[in-house]
Amino acid sequence: TRSRRRYFVLVAAPAFAALIALGGWLALSTVTFKTASGEGQAGAWLATTRANELPLTFSEGTELVMASDSRGRVEALTRVGASFLLERGEVRAHVVHRSGTNWRFLAGPFEVQVTGAALGVDWDPARERFAVRVDEGAVVVRGPSVGAPQLVRAGEQCVVDLPSRTVRISPIEAPRAEAAAPVD
């Protein structure tokens, strides 16, 4: 029995150490992402047409969807998040919150800092109009005309119009209800 315990310790200890090392490696590995066409590459431009959207799925569970007629790229991937540059259009995201999560969305001269939220970021460079909508969680917005970093919470939107230098943080407008179909 004593020799069985010693044998168990000699066999189990290396396996346990390997398991801990694997867990540590996974915790320190860089986030990756996939698109419908396969493994995504940081820095590669992504674009959608007027007829399609492009979902991106990240290894730590975050999901992004580039809306139709949008262009952007994943600029950088880290072990705790990523940085996404939106050149034009809209991206919707559900960022998974974990300890140390750090996601950034860049749109024109604006930055949206996220630790875990469901949000939409919209940038129209021709009109110089930026908007962020937060459905869950909270984000911090930085950029021209914003002043101090602005906290935008669930149920709120922040709209910045650069030509008029206006910033508006307001409740998200409820979707318009469709006319009810008559009941027979």
C-alpha positions in Angstrom: 0.0 0.0 0.0 2.8 2.4 0.8 4.5 1.5 -2.5 1.1 2.0 -4.3 0.9 5.5 -3.0 4.5 6.2 -3.9 3.8 4.8 -7.4 0.6 6.9 -7.7 2.5 10.0 -6.7 5.3 9.3 -9.2 2.9 8.7 -12.1 0.2 11.3 -11.2 2.5 14.2 -10.3 4.0 14.7 -13.8 0.5 14.4 -15.4 -0.8 17.0 -12.9 2.1 19.3 -13.6 1.5 18.9 -17.4 -2.2 19.8 -16.9 -1.3 22.9 -15.0 1.3 23.9 -17.6 -1.3 23.4 -20.4 -3.8 25.6 -18.5 -1.2 28.3 -18.0 -0.2 28.2 -21.7 -3.9 28.5 -22.7 -4.3 31.4 -20.4 -1.3 33.2 -21.9 -2.0 32.4 -25.5 -3.0 35.2 -27.9 -6.6 35.5 -28.9 -7.3 34.3 -32.5 -10.3 34.7 -34.8 -12.1 33.1 -37.7 -14.2 34.3 -40.5 -16.5 32.3 -42.8 -13.4 31.7 -45.1 -11.1 30.4 -42.3 -8.5 31.6 -39.9 -8.3 35.4 -39.7 -5.1 37.5 -39.8 -4.5 40.6 -37.8 -3.9 43.6 -40.1 -5.8 42.1 -43.1 -8.5 44.4 -44.4 -12.1 43.0 -44.3 -15.0 44.4 -46.3 -18.6 43.7 -46.9 -20.8 44.5 -49.8 -24.3 46.1 -49.7 -25.7 42.6 -49.8 -23.8 40.8 -47.0 -22.5 40.9 -43.5 -19.3 39.3 -42.1 -19.2 37.5 -38.8 -15.9 37.1 -36.9 -15.6 34.6 -34.1 -12.8 35.0 -31.5 -11.2 32.1 -29.6 -12.2 33.5 -26.2 -15.9 33.7 -27.2 -16.3 37.3 -28.4 -18.3 37.7 -31.6 -18.3 40.6 -34.1 -20.5 41.2 -37.1 -19.4 43.7 -39.7 -22.6 45.2 -41.2 -23.2 45.5 -44.9 -21.1 48.1 -46.8 -18.5 48.2 -44.0 -14.7 48.1 -44.1 -12.3 47.4 -41.2 -9.7 45.2 -39.8 -8.5 43.5 -36.6 -5.4 45.6 -35.9 -4.0 43.7 -33.0 -4.6 40.5 -31.0 -3.4 40.1 -27.4 -4.0 37.4 -24.8 -6.8 39.6 -23.2 -8.6 41.0 -26.3 -8.1 42.8 -29.5 -8.2 46.1 -31.3 -10.6 46.6 -34.2 -10.3 49.5 -36.6 -13.5 50.5 -38.4 -12.8 52.5 -41.5 -16.4 53.0 -42.4 -19.8 51.4 -41.7 -20.9 49.5 -38.6 -19.7 46.7 -36.4 -21.8 45.0 -33.8 -20.1 43.0 -31.0 -20.7 40.9 -28.0 -17.4 41.1 -26.1 -17.0 38.4 -23.4 -16.0 39.8 -20.0 -13.2 38.0 -18.3 -10.7 39.1 -15.7 -8.4 41.6 -17.5 -10.4 41.7 -20.8 -9.2 44.6 -23.0 -11.0 45.4 -26.3 -10.8 48.6 -28.3 -12.8 49.7 -31.2 -11.3 52.6 -33.3 -13.5 54.5 -35.6 -12.1 57.6 -37.3 -10.7 59.7 -34.4 -12.7 57.9 -31.8 -11.8 55.1 -29.4 -14.3 52.8 -27.6 -12.8 50.9 -24.6 -14.6 47.7 -23.7 -14.2 45.1 -21.0 -17.4 43.2 -21.7 -20.5 44.5 -23.4 -22.9 44.1 -26.3 -22.5 47.1 -28.5 -22.7 48.6 -31.9 -20.1 51.1 -33.3 -21.0 53.2 -36.4 -18.7 55.6 -38.3 -19.6 57.6 -41.4 -16.4 59.4 -42.5 -18.2 61.3 -45.3 -20.5 62.9 -42.7 -18.0 62.8 -39.9 -20.6 61.2 -37.7 -19.8 58.6 -34.9 -22.2 56.6 -32.8 -21.9 53.9 -30.2 -24.9 52.0 -28.9 -24.6 49.8 -25.7 -27.1 47.0 -25.3 -25.3 45.3 -22.3 -22.5 46.4 -20.0 -20.7 49.7 -20.4 -18.0 51.3 -22.6 -15.8 54.4 -22.4 -15.7 56.7 -25.4 -12.8 59.1 -26.2 -12.4 61.5 -29.1 -12.8 65.0 -30.4 -15.7 67.0 -29.1 -16.2 64.4 -26.4 -14.2 66.2 -23.7 -13.4 64.0 -20.8 -13.8 60.2 -21.5 -17.5 59.5 -21.5 -19.0 56.4 -19.9 -21.9 55.0 -21.9 -24.0 52.4 -20.2 -26.5 49.7 -21.2 -29.5 51.2 -22.8 -27.7 54.4 -23.9 -26.2 55.6 -27.1 -23.5 58.3 -27.8 -23.7 60.2 -31.0 -21.0 62.7 -32.1 -21.4 65.0 -35.0 -18.0 66.5 -35.7 -19.1 69.3 -38.1 -21.5 70.7 -35.6 -19.3 69.7 -32.6 -22.2 68.1 -30.8 -22.2 65.1 -28.5 -25.4 63.5 -27.4 -25.7 60.7 -24.9 -29.3 59.5 -24.7 -31.5 56.4 -24.2 -31.5 54.0 -27.1 -34.5 54.7 -29.2 -37.0 51.8 -29.1 -37.4 50.0 -32.4 -40.6 51.1 -34.2 -43.4 48.6 -33.7 -44.7 47.1 -36.9 -48.4 47.4 -37.5 -50.2 44.5 -35.9 -51.7 42.1 -38.4 -55.5 41.8 -38.1 -56.7 38.7 -36.2 -59.3 36.6 -38.0 
